[in-house]
Amino acid sequence: MTWNELPWVARGEMGTAVQLCDRLIQAALKQDSVTDYLQSALPELTTEFPAQWVGVWKRTPQWELVADHGRHTWPQPPLRFFDDVIEREAGGCWPSVFELDSWTLIGLPLPASSEGQPRVLVLAGRRLTADELPIILAVGRVLGYGLSLCERLSRHARRADKLRNTLAVAATFAGAPDTTTLLEAIAHAATKLLDCDRSSIFIWDRERHEVLACPALGVEGGSLRIPDNVGIVGQVIHTGEAIRVDDAYADARFSKTVDKATGYRTQTLLAVPLLDADGKRIGAFEGINKNGGKFDADDEESLTQLGIQAAVALASTRERENLLRSHQQMTEQAASQVQIIGSSGAMQQLRTTVQRLAQTDLPVLILGESGTGKEVFAQALHYHGARAKQPFIAVNCAALTETLLESELFGHEKGAFTDAHTARQGKFELAEGGTIFLDEIGDMSPNGQAKLLRVLEQKVITRVGGSQTIPINVRVVAATNAKLAQLVREKRFREDLYYRLSVVTMDLPSLRDRSDDVIPLAEFFLDKFSQQAKRPALSLSAEAKKRMQAHGWPGNVRELRNLMERVAFLAPGPAVQAEDIAFILTPEKDTFLDTASDFGLADATIKFQQEYIRRAIKRVKGNMSEAARLLGLHRTNLYRKMSQLGMQEGRLDILSDSHK
């Protein structure tokens, strides 16, 4: 029989069959699952053919009804009917036709399911004849194609949905504060994504030839170490190939080590390699005990994709932890190095003030001569307060020209001026959350003072060349060696800015006014620089101490620090002798000689003798007997000489007269 001789063509039913096939394909494109597709397609077949019932069967491994439509009064087909359909298909024969209690059963094979399970389409009716076989065969094949199409689309939809879910859960990984929390979040996400009972991540420790299971539920501490060559995880790590296991205890590759440690029983298992951004294996990712079935290829792909995101998140979290750890160490190191050395009354009072002010956000103005340690006190205020973990940014206002000051402090936008090739943050933005130290604030230009005042009052900045205001949270500590109050009176410094900066003022004494602190400071610096010079700690001889205490230290603590640094590297012996520092220490500035031209010879001689005696008394800290010995006089003769020179006997305030 040729195609043109078929009876259904003669009856003009070809167009109807084509329309049916088109509807079957359209239905396959619209339905979300195989079951939904069959429930919409099978009624079309009962309408097209004289069949009272139509259904699809699947072998799993017994023959089971998947979906049907129509009357249910017909007898159950025997199992040999389904086997005959499969055999005839394998032999290339026509569909199977079976007569049963006045019912005609027509069966033809459909494409196997995605799990490889055979399927059969069955039509049952009392008026079915062999004339319908050709069109049933054609429509059945279209139904089979629609069934395969629906499965593929459904599989792709599931994959797309899982990928969306994977990306959605991966986005939450960035919020994990530490590795342990991240690993727990990844395991929870994998459990939900795969619809399984548990999930674990195994991190490979190559040096120790171990894998760390984390989280390991049921194990104290939540982690478990096992050899990297044991079990399925070990095989996945070494081969880089995923493994699916349907019956763990029947698989020779499975190790019961983790189950014994946790009291858990593994039944089904899926393990995939965990790769870093460079494709290097760093561990394995495992799903355990699939709910309601076995792990499939879609699960494997989903876990692999989640593993890629997990590895990236793990690397980022570890890097962030390392940075935080380094930052914490640097903060602690910086805080430990910021020490206020000295036991004098002035230092004890300043130390108490720093401890009290560090817990506030009040602006502080630090006054003092150059070299007295103003930046050290600013750092102490920062590192002993709540802002210690945030930046400490120091700016030397005297080193910046007026044109650069605004850009340096507030930043600039791209193109704001000739060399502004890119946008740049200013010091205030860099100090966000921390402290900005404005050194030599007295040298700031009037224009810079006005802009700084606006920042202090409004707590916002505007970059040079920009229009957007940027809120800031910064503590301001300023310092100067100038007499700021006098500059205000001379209209060289804004009065409103002065009062804004000097909510609290700290006035640092010069080193010559706290001579008791010279030796403790020297020993502190000497020990520090001896370590840098990689030599045993040096000590100061008695003569060296006397020479240092007699020095005026015009450069204050900075001068002393520099001296100890040179001595630590250059001193030949274990103890610093007077001659080791003689080539460095210089006599005090002879201030009385600066005005010598204003006196005659007799008056200049008197001035010289007065100054010489003052220095001797200062060198021995007011001990008149010792001062007389240094001058080669008897104590009584010293008093007499002082009286002749108009110096009040026994008064120690003469020590400071020459420095006023």
C-alpha positions as CSV (number, residue, x, y, z in Angstrom):
1,M,0.0,0.0,0.0
2,T,1.5,3.3,-1.0
3,W,1.1,6.6,0.9
4,N,-1.5,8.0,-1.6
5,E,-3.5,4.8,-1.3
6,L,-4.1,5.0,2.4
7,P,-7.8,5.1,3.3
8,W,-7.5,8.1,5.7
9,V,-6.2,10.1,2.8
10,A,-9.2,9.1,0.7
11,R,-11.6,10.2,3.5
12,G,-10.0,13.7,3.5
13,E,-8.6,13.3,7.0
14,M,-5.1,14.3,6.2
15,G,-5.6,17.9,7.0
16,T,-7.2,17.0,10.4
17,A,-4.2,14.8,11.3
18,V,-1.7,17.6,10.4
19,Q,-3.6,20.0,12.6
20,L,-3.5,17.5,15.4
21,C,0.2,17.1,15.0
22,D,0.6,20.8,15.1
23,R,-1.4,21.1,18.3
24,L,0.7,18.3,19.9
25,I,3.9,20.2,19.2
26,Q,2.4,23.5,20.4
27,A,1.3,21.8,23.6
28,A,4.9,20.5,24.1
29,L,6.2,24.1,23.9
30,K,3.8,25.4,26.5
31,Q,3.7,22.8,29.2
32,D,6.1,22.7,32.1
33,S,6.3,19.0,32.7
34,V,5.7,15.6,30.9
35,T,2.6,14.9,33.0
36,D,1.0,18.2,32.1
37,Y,1.8,17.6,28.5
38,L,0.3,14.2,28.4
39,Q,-2.8,15.4,30.2
40,S,-3.4,18.0,27.5
41,A,-2.4,15.8,24.6
42,L,-4.2,12.5,25.3
43,P,-7.7,13.9,25.0
44,E,-6.8,15.1,21.5
45,L,-6.1,11.5,20.5
46,T,-9.4,10.1,21.9
47,T,-11.2,12.8,19.9
48,E,-9.3,12.1,16.7
49,F,-9.6,8.3,16.7
50,P,-12.5,6.0,17.6
51,A,-10.8,5.1,21.0
52,Q,-12.6,5.0,24.3
53,W,-9.3,5.2,26.2
54,V,-5.7,6.2,25.6
55,G,-2.7,6.1,28.0
56,V,1.0,6.1,28.3
57,W,2.9,3.4,30.3
58,K,6.5,3.3,31.6
59,R,8.7,0.5,32.8
60,T,10.2,1.4,36.2
61,P,11.1,-1.5,36.3
62,Q,7.5,-2.8,36.3
63,W,5.1,-1.4,33.8
64,E,3.2,1.5,35.4
65,L,0.6,3.9,34.0
66,V,1.9,7.4,33.7
67,A,-1.1,9.3,32.3
68,D,-4.4,8.3,30.6
69,H,-7.8,9.7,29.4
70,G,-11.2,8.1,28.7
71,R,-13.2,5.1,30.0
72,H,-11.7,2.7,32.5
73,T,-14.0,-0.3,31.9
74,W,-11.7,-2.0,29.5
75,P,-9.6,-5.0,30.8
76,Q,-6.0,-4.5,32.0
77,P,-3.6,-5.4,29.2
78,P,-1.2,-8.3,29.9
79,L,2.5,-7.6,30.4
80,R,3.3,-9.6,27.3
81,F,1.5,-6.9,25.3
82,F,4.0,-4.2,26.3
83,D,6.9,-6.5,25.7
84,D,5.6,-7.3,22.3
85,V,5.4,-3.6,21.5
86,I,9.0,-3.1,22.4
87,E,10.1,-6.2,20.5
88,R,8.2,-5.3,17.3
89,E,9.7,-1.8,17.4
90,A,13.2,-3.3,17.6
91,G,12.3,-5.4,14.6
92,G,11.0,-2.5,12.6
93,C,7.4,-3.8,12.5
94,W,4.1,-2.1,12.6
95,P,2.5,-1.2,15.9
96,S,1.2,-4.1,18.0
97,V,-2.5,-4.9,17.8
98,F,-4.1,-7.0,20.5
99,E,-7.7,-8.2,20.8
100,L,-9.1,-8.5,24.3
101,D,-12.7,-9.1,25.2
102,S,-14.1,-7.3,22.2
103,W,-11.6,-4.5,22.8
104,T,-8.9,-3.6,20.3
105,L,-5.6,-2.5,21.8
106,I,-3.1,-0.7,19.7
107,G,0.4,-0.1,21.2
108,L,3.4,1.7,19.8
109,P,6.7,2.6,21.5
110,L,7.5,6.2,22.5
111,P,11.0,7.6,23.1
112,A,12.5,6.4,26.4
113,S,12.4,8.8,29.3
114,S,15.4,10.9,30.4
115,E,16.3,8.1,32.9
116,G,16.3,5.6,30.0
117,Q,13.0,3.9,30.9
118,P,10.9,2.5,28.0
119,R,7.5,4.0,27.3
120,V,4.5,2.8,25.3
121,L,1.4,4.6,23.9
122,V,-1.8,2.5,24.2
123,L,-5.1,3.1,22.5
124,A,-8.2,1.0,23.4
125,G,-11.5,1.0,21.6
126,R,-14.3,-1.3,20.4
127,R,-14.3,0.3,16.9
128,L,-10.5,0.6,16.3
129,T,-9.5,-1.1,13.0
130,A,-6.3,-1.6,11.1
131,D,-7.2,1.3,8.8
132,E,-6.3,3.7,11.6
133,L,-2.8,2.2,12.1
134,P,-0.9,4.5,9.6
135,I,-2.3,7.7,11.1
136,I,-1.9,6.4,14.6
137,L,1.7,5.6,13.8
138,A,2.3,9.1,12.4
139,V,0.5,10.9,15.2
140,G,2.2,8.6,17.8
141,R,5.6,9.5,16.5
142,V,4.7,13.2,16.7
143,L,3.5,12.6,20.2
144,G,6.8,10.9,21.0
145,Y,8.7,13.9,19.5
146,G,6.6,16.3,21.6
147,L,7.2,14.2,24.6
148,S,11.0,14.4,24.1
149,L,10.8,18.1,23.3
150,C,8.8,18.7,26.5
151,E,11.4,16.8,28.5
152,R,14.2,18.7,27.0
153,L,12.5,22.0,27.6
154,S,11.6,21.0,31.1
155,R,15.1,19.9,31.8
156,H,16.5,23.2,30.4
157,A,13.9,25.1,32.5
158,R,15.0,23.2,35.6
159,R,18.6,23.9,34.8
160,A,17.9,27.6,34.3
161,D,15.9,27.7,37.5
162,K,18.8,26.0,39.4
163,L,21.3,28.3,37.9
164,R,19.2,31.3,38.9
165,N,18.9,29.8,42.4
166,T,22.7,29.2,42.4
167,L,23.4,32.8,41.5
168,A,20.9,34.0,44.0
169,V,22.4,32.0,46.9
170,A,26.0,32.8,45.7
171,A,25.1,36.5,46.0
172,T,24.6,35.9,49.8
173,F,28.1,34.5,50.2
174,A,29.6,38.0,50.1
175,G,28.0,38.9,53.4
176,A,29.8,36.1,55.3
177,P,32.1,37.7,57.9
178,D,34.5,34.7,58.2
179,T,35.4,31.4,56.6
180,T,33.5,29.2,59.0
181,T,30.3,31.2,58.6
182,L,30.8,31.1,54.8
183,L,31.3,27.3,54.7
184,E,28.1,26.8,56.7
185,A,26.2,29.1,54.4
186,I,27.5,27.3,51.3
187,A,26.6,23.9,52.8
188,H,23.1,25.1,53.6
189,A,22.6,26.5,50.1
190,A,23.7,23.3,48.5
191,T,21.4,21.3,50.7
192,K,18.4,23.4,49.6
193,L,19.5,23.6,46.0
194,L,19.9,19.8,45.6
195,D,16.9,18.9,47.8
196,C,19.1,16.6,49.9
197,D,19.6,15.9,53.6
198,R,23.1,17.2,54.1
199,S,26.0,18.8,52.3
200,S,29.7,19.2,53.2
201,I,32.8,21.0,51.8
202,F,36.2,19.3,51.9
203,I,39.2,21.7,51.9
204,W,42.4,20.0,50.6
205,D,45.5,20.5,52.8
206,R,48.1,19.4,50.3
207,E,51.1,19.7,52.6
208,R,49.5,17.5,55.3
209,H,47.8,15.2,52.8
210,E,44.5,15.7,54.5
211,V,41.1,17.0,53.7
212,L,39.2,19.1,56.2
213,A,35.4,18.4,56.3
214,C,33.5,21.6,57.2
215,P,30.9,21.7,58.4
216,A,31.0,18.1,59.8
217,L,27.6,17.9,61.5
218,G,27.6,15.7,64.7
219,V,31.4,16.2,65.2
220,E,32.7,18.3,68.1
221,G,34.0,21.6,66.7
222,G,32.1,21.1,63.5
223,S,35.1,20.0,61.5
224,L,36.8,16.7,60.8
225,R,40.2,15.8,59.2
226,I,40.7,12.7,57.1
227,P,43.5,11.4,54.8
228,D,43.2,12.8,51.3
229,N,43.5,9.4,49.7
230,V,40.5,7.8,51.4
231,G,37.0,7.3,50.0
232,I,35.1,8.9,47.2
233,V,36.2,12.4,48.3
234,G,39.8,11.4,48.0
235,Q,39.2,10.0,44.5
236,V,37.4,13.2,43.4
237,I,40.2,15.4,44.7
238,H,42.9,13.4,43.0
239,T,41.1,12.7,39.7
240,G,39.1,15.9,39.3
241,E,36.1,13.8,38.2
242,A,32.6,14.0,39.7
243,I,31.1,10.8,41.2
244,R,27.5,9.8,41.8
245,V,26.7,6.9,44.1
246,D,23.2,5.4,44.4
247,D,24.0,2.9,47.2
248,A,27.0,4.1,49.3
249,Y,27.5,1.0,51.4
250,A,27.5,-1.2,48.4
251,D,30.2,0.9,46.7
252,A,33.7,-0.3,47.4
253,R,35.0,3.3,46.9
254,F,33.0,4.6,49.8
255,S,34.7,5.1,53.2
256,K,32.6,4.9,56.3
257,T,35.0,7.0,58.3
258,V,32.8,10.1,58.4
259,D,29.7,8.1,59.1
260,K,31.4,6.4,62.0
261,A,32.6,9.7,63.4
262,T,29.2,11.3,63.1
263,G,26.8,8.4,63.6
264,Y,25.1,9.2,60.3
265,R,24.3,6.8,57.5
266,T,25.0,7.8,53.9
267,Q,22.8,6.3,51.2
268,T,23.1,8.3,48.1
269,L,26.0,10.6,47.3
270,L,27.2,13.2,44.9
271,A,30.7,14.6,45.0
272,V,32.3,17.1,42.6
273,P,35.7,18.8,42.6
274,L,36.0,22.2,44.1
275,L,38.2,24.5,41.8
276,D,39.6,27.9,42.4
277,A,39.7,30.7,39.9
278,D,42.7,29.2,38.2
279,G,41.1,25.8,37.8
280,K,43.3,24.3,40.6
281,R,41.6,21.7,42.8
282,I,41.3,23.0,46.3
283,G,38.9,20.4,47.6
284,A,35.6,18.6,47.0
285,F,31.9,19.5,47.3
286,E,29.5,16.8,48.4
287,G,25.7,16.3,48.6
288,I,24.3,13.5,50.7
289,N,21.1,11.6,50.7
290,K,18.8,13.0,47.9
291,N,15.3,13.4,49.1
292,G,12.9,11.1,47.3
293,G,15.4,9.6,44.8
294,K,18.9,9.7,43.4
295,F,21.2,12.4,42.3
296,D,21.1,13.0,38.6
297,A,23.1,14.9,35.9
298,D,21.2,18.1,36.7
299,D,22.2,17.9,40.3
300,E,25.8,17.3,39.3
301,E,25.8,20.4,37.1
302,S,24.1,22.5,39.8
303,L,26.6,21.4,42.5
304,T,29.5,22.1,40.1
305,Q,28.2,25.6,39.3
306,L,27.6,26.3,43.0
307,G,31.1,25.0,43.7
308,I,32.6,27.6,41.3
309,Q,30.8,30.4,43.1
310,A,31.7,28.9,46.5
311,A,35.4,28.7,45.6
312,V,35.5,32.4,44.5
313,A,33.7,33.4,47.7
314,L,36.0,31.3,49.8
315,A,39.1,32.9,48.3
316,S,37.6,36.4,48.7
317,T,36.7,35.7,52.4
318,R,40.1,34.3,53.2
319,E,41.8,37.3,51.5
320,R,39.5,39.6,53.5
321,E,40.3,37.7,56.7
322,N,44.1,38.0,56.0
323,L,43.6,41.7,55.3
324,L,41.7,42.2,58.5
325,R,44.2,40.2,60.4
326,S,47.0,42.2,59.0
327,H,45.2,45.4,59.7
328,Q,44.6,44.3,63.3
329,Q,48.2,43.4,63.7
330,M,49.3,46.7,62.2
331,T,46.9,48.6,64.4
332,E,48.1,46.8,67.5
333,Q,51.7,47.4,66.5
334,A,51.1,51.1,65.8
335,A,49.3,51.4,69.2
336,S,52.1,49.6,71.0
337,Q,54.7,52.0,69.4
338,V,52.8,55.1,70.4
339,Q,54.1,55.5,74.0
340,I,54.2,58.6,76.1
341,I,57.6,58.3,77.9
342,G,58.3,60.3,81.0
343,S,57.6,60.4,84.7
344,S,57.6,64.1,85.2
345,G,54.6,65.8,86.6
346,A,53.8,67.4,83.2
347,M,53.9,64.0,81.4
348,Q,51.8,62.3,84.0
349,Q,49.1,65.0,83.7
350,L,49.2,64.9,79.8
351,R,49.0,61.1,79.9
352,T,45.8,61.3,82.0
353,T,44.4,63.9,79.6
354,V,45.0,61.7,76.6
355,Q,43.3,58.8,78.3
356,R,40.3,60.9,79.0
357,L,40.1,62.7,75.6
358,A,40.7,59.5,73.6
359,Q,37.2,58.3,74.4
360,T,35.6,61.4,72.9
361,D,35.4,62.9,69.5
362,L,36.2,66.4,70.6
363,P,38.5,68.5,68.4
364,V,41.9,68.9,70.0
365,L,44.5,71.6,69.4
366,I,48.1,70.5,70.4
367,L,50.5,73.3,71.0
368,G,54.3,73.1,71.6
369,E,57.7,73.8,70.2
370,S,59.0,71.8,67.2
371,G,60.1,68.4,68.1
372,T,58.1,68.0,71.4
373,G,56.1,65.1,70.0
374,K,52.8,66.6,68.9
375,E,52.1,63.9,66.3
376,V,52.8,61.2,68.9
377,F,50.2,62.7,71.2
378,A,47.8,62.9,68.2
379,Q,48.4,59.2,67.5
380,A,47.9,58.4,71.2
381,L,44.5,60.1,71.1
382,H,43.6,58.0,68.0
383,Y,44.9,54.6,69.0
384,H,43.6,54.6,72.5
385,G,40.1,55.5,71.4
386,A,37.1,53.9,69.6
387,R,38.5,54.9,66.2
388,A,41.7,52.9,66.6
389,K,40.9,50.4,63.9
390,Q,40.1,53.2,61.4
391,P,42.7,55.3,59.5
392,F,45.0,57.9,61.0
393,I,45.9,60.4,58.3
394,A,48.5,63.1,58.9
395,V,48.8,66.2,56.8
396,N,51.6,68.8,57.1
397,C,49.8,72.0,56.2
398,A,53.1,73.9,56.0
399,A,54.4,71.6,53.2
400,L,51.5,72.3,50.9
401,T,51.1,75.4,48.7
402,E,47.7,77.2,48.8
403,T,46.9,75.8,45.3
404,L,47.5,72.2,46.4
405,L,46.1,72.3,49.9
406,E,42.4,72.2,48.9
407,S,43.0,69.3,46.5
408,E,45.1,67.4,49.1
409,L,42.5,67.8,51.8
410,F,39.2,67.5,49.9
411,G,40.2,65.6,46.7
412,H,39.4,66.6,43.1
413,E,37.4,65.4,40.2
414,K,38.8,64.4,36.8
415,G,39.6,67.5,34.7
416,A,39.3,69.9,37.7
417,F,42.7,71.3,36.7
418,T,45.5,70.7,34.2
419,D,47.0,67.6,35.8
420,A,43.8,66.1,37.1
421,H,43.8,63.1,34.8
422,T,41.7,61.0,37.2
423,A,39.4,61.7,40.2
424,R,41.2,61.4,43.5
425,Q,40.0,61.2,47.1
426,G,41.3,63.8,49.6
427,K,42.7,63.2,53.0
428,F,39.4,63.7,54.7
429,E,37.8,60.9,52.6
430,L,40.8,58.7,53.3
431,A,40.4,59.3,57.0
432,E,36.7,58.4,57.0
433,G,35.8,56.9,60.4
434,G,39.2,57.7,61.8
435,T,41.3,60.7,62.7
436,I,42.9,63.4,60.5
437,F,45.9,65.2,62.0
438,L,46.5,68.7,60.7
439,D,50.1,69.6,61.6
440,E,51.4,73.2,61.4
441,I,47.8,74.5,61.2
442,G,49.1,78.0,61.8
443,D,50.7,78.1,58.4
444,M,47.4,77.4,56.5
445,S,46.3,80.1,54.1
446,P,43.2,82.3,54.8
447,N,41.4,80.6,52.0
448,G,42.2,77.2,53.3
449,Q,41.1,78.3,56.8
450,A,37.7,79.3,55.4
451,K,37.2,75.9,53.7
452,L,38.3,74.0,56.7
453,L,35.9,75.9,58.9
454,R,33.0,74.9,56.6
455,V,34.0,71.3,56.8
456,L,34.2,71.4,60.6
457,E,30.8,73.0,60.9
458,Q,28.8,71.1,58.3
459,K,30.6,67.7,58.3
460,V,30.7,67.6,54.5
461,I,33.3,68.2,51.8
462,T,33.2,69.0,48.1
463,R,35.9,67.9,45.8
464,V,37.7,70.5,43.7
465,G,35.9,70.7,40.4
466,G,32.9,68.8,41.8
467,S,29.4,69.9,43.0
468,Q,28.3,66.9,45.1
469,T,28.7,67.2,48.8
470,I,30.2,64.2,50.5
471,P,29.4,63.6,54.2
472,I,32.4,62.7,56.4
473,N,32.9,61.2,59.9
474,V,36.3,62.3,60.9
475,R,37.9,63.4,64.2
476,V,40.1,66.5,63.7
477,V,43.3,66.9,65.7
478,A,45.4,70.0,64.9
479,A,48.8,71.1,66.0
480,T,51.2,74.0,65.6
481,N,54.4,75.4,67.1
482,A,53.1,79.0,66.5
483,K,51.4,81.1,69.1
484,L,48.0,80.7,67.6
485,A,46.2,83.1,70.0
486,Q,48.7,85.9,69.0
487,L,48.1,85.1,65.3
488,V,44.3,85.5,66.0
489,R,45.0,88.9,67.6
490,E,47.1,89.9,64.6
491,K,44.2,88.8,62.2
492,R,46.5,86.2,60.6
493,F,44.3,83.3,61.8
494,R,40.5,83.1,61.8
495,E,39.1,83.6,65.3
496,D,36.1,81.3,64.6
497,L,38.4,78.5,63.3
498,Y,40.6,78.9,66.3
499,Y,37.7,78.4,68.7
500,R,36.4,75.5,66.6
501,L,39.8,73.7,66.7
502,S,40.6,74.5,70.3
503,V,37.6,72.9,72.1
504,V,40.4,71.2,74.1
505,T,44.0,72.4,74.1
506,M,47.0,70.4,75.0
507,D,50.2,72.4,75.6
508,L,53.3,70.2,75.4
509,P,56.3,71.3,77.5
510,S,59.8,71.5,75.9
511,L,62.3,68.9,76.9
512,R,64.5,71.4,78.7
513,D,61.5,72.1,81.0
514,R,61.3,68.4,82.0
515,S,64.9,67.4,82.3
516,D,63.9,64.4,84.5
517,D,62.5,62.7,81.3
518,V,65.7,63.0,79.3
519,I,67.3,59.8,80.5
520,P,64.1,57.6,80.3
521,L,63.5,58.9,76.8
522,A,67.1,58.3,75.8
523,E,67.1,54.7,77.1
524,F,63.8,54.0,75.4
525,F,65.1,55.2,72.0
526,L,68.5,53.5,72.5
527,D,66.8,50.2,73.1
528,K,64.6,50.6,70.1
529,F,67.4,51.5,67.7
530,S,69.7,48.9,69.1
531,Q,67.2,46.3,68.0
532,Q,67.1,47.8,64.5
533,A,71.0,47.8,64.5
534,K,70.8,44.1,65.4
535,R,73.2,44.6,68.4
536,P,72.8,43.9,72.1
537,A,71.1,46.6,74.1
538,L,73.3,49.6,74.9
539,S,73.6,51.3,78.2
540,L,74.4,54.9,79.1
541,S,77.4,55.6,81.2
542,A,77.2,58.0,84.2
543,E,79.2,60.7,82.4
544,A,77.1,60.3,79.2
545,K,74.0,60.8,81.3
546,K,75.4,64.0,82.9
547,R,76.4,65.4,79.6
548,M,72.9,64.7,78.2
549,Q,71.2,66.3,81.2
550,A,73.3,69.4,80.9
551,H,72.4,69.8,77.2
552,G,69.6,72.3,76.4
553,W,67.9,70.2,73.7
554,P,66.8,73.0,71.4
555,G,65.4,70.3,69.1
556,N,63.5,68.7,72.0
557,V,62.5,65.0,71.8
558,R,63.2,64.9,68.0
559,E,66.8,65.9,68.6
560,L,67.2,63.3,71.4
561,R,65.7,60.6,69.2
562,N,68.0,61.3,66.3
563,L,71.0,61.3,68.7
564,M,70.1,57.9,70.0
565,E,69.6,56.5,66.5
566,R,73.1,57.5,65.5
567,V,74.6,56.3,68.7
568,A,72.9,52.9,68.4
569,F,74.6,52.4,65.0
570,L,78.0,54.1,65.7
571,A,78.9,53.5,69.4
572,P,81.9,51.1,69.6
573,G,81.3,49.5,73.0
574,P,78.4,48.1,75.0
575,A,78.1,51.3,77.0
576,V,77.7,54.8,75.6
577,Q,80.4,57.0,76.9
578,A,80.6,60.8,77.0
579,E,83.0,60.9,74.1
580,D,80.6,58.9,72.0
581,I,78.1,61.8,72.1
582,A,80.6,64.7,72.3
583,F,80.8,65.0,68.6
584,I,77.1,65.3,68.3
585,L,76.0,67.3,71.3
586,T,76.5,71.0,70.7
587,P,76.6,73.8,73.4
588,E,73.5,75.5,74.1
589,K,72.7,78.6,72.1
590,D,74.5,81.5,73.7
591,T,71.5,83.8,73.7
592,F,73.2,86.4,75.8
593,L,75.8,86.8,73.1
594,D,73.1,87.7,70.6
595,T,72.7,91.0,72.5
596,A,76.4,91.5,73.4
597,S,76.8,94.4,71.0
598,D,74.3,96.3,73.1
599,F,76.6,96.4,76.2
600,G,80.0,97.6,77.0
601,L,82.8,95.3,77.9
602,A,82.2,95.5,81.6
603,D,78.5,94.8,81.3
604,A,79.1,92.0,78.8
605,T,81.5,90.4,81.2
606,I,78.9,90.5,84.0
607,K,76.3,88.9,81.6
608,F,78.7,86.2,80.7
609,Q,79.5,85.3,84.3
610,Q,75.8,85.3,85.2
611,E,75.0,82.9,82.3
612,Y,77.9,80.7,83.0
613,I,76.9,80.2,86.7
614,R,73.2,79.6,85.7
615,R,74.3,76.8,83.3
616,A,76.4,75.2,86.0
617,I,73.6,75.3,88.5
618,K,71.1,73.9,85.9
619,R,73.5,71.1,85.0
620,V,73.5,69.7,88.5
621,K,69.8,70.4,89.0
622,G,70.1,73.1,91.6
623,N,72.7,71.4,93.9
624,M,74.7,74.4,94.9
625,S,77.6,72.4,96.5
626,E,78.0,70.4,93.2
627,A,77.7,73.6,91.2
628,A,80.5,75.2,93.2
629,R,82.7,72.1,92.6
630,L,82.1,72.3,88.9
631,L,83.1,76.1,89.0
632,G,86.2,75.4,91.1
633,L,84.8,77.5,94.0
634,H,83.9,76.9,97.5
635,R,80.1,77.0,98.1
636,T,80.5,80.2,100.2
637,N,82.5,81.9,97.5
638,L,79.9,80.9,95.0
639,Y,77.1,82.6,97.0
640,R,79.4,85.7,97.4
641,K,80.1,85.8,93.6
642,M,76.4,85.5,92.8
643,S,75.7,88.4,95.2
644,Q,78.3,90.5,93.6
645,L,76.8,89.8,90.1
646,G,73.3,90.7,91.4
647,M,72.0,87.1,91.3
648,Q,69.6,86.3,94.2
649,E,71.2,83.6,96.3
650,G,69.6,80.1,96.3
651,R,66.7,81.0,93.9
652,L,66.3,78.3,91.3
653,D,64.0,80.3,89.1
654,I,67.2,81.9,87.6
655,L,67.5,78.6,85.7
656,S,64.7,79.6,83.4
657,D,65.4,83.3,83.2
658,S,67.8,82.9,80.3
659,H,65.1,81.0,78.3
660,K,62.3,83.5,78.6
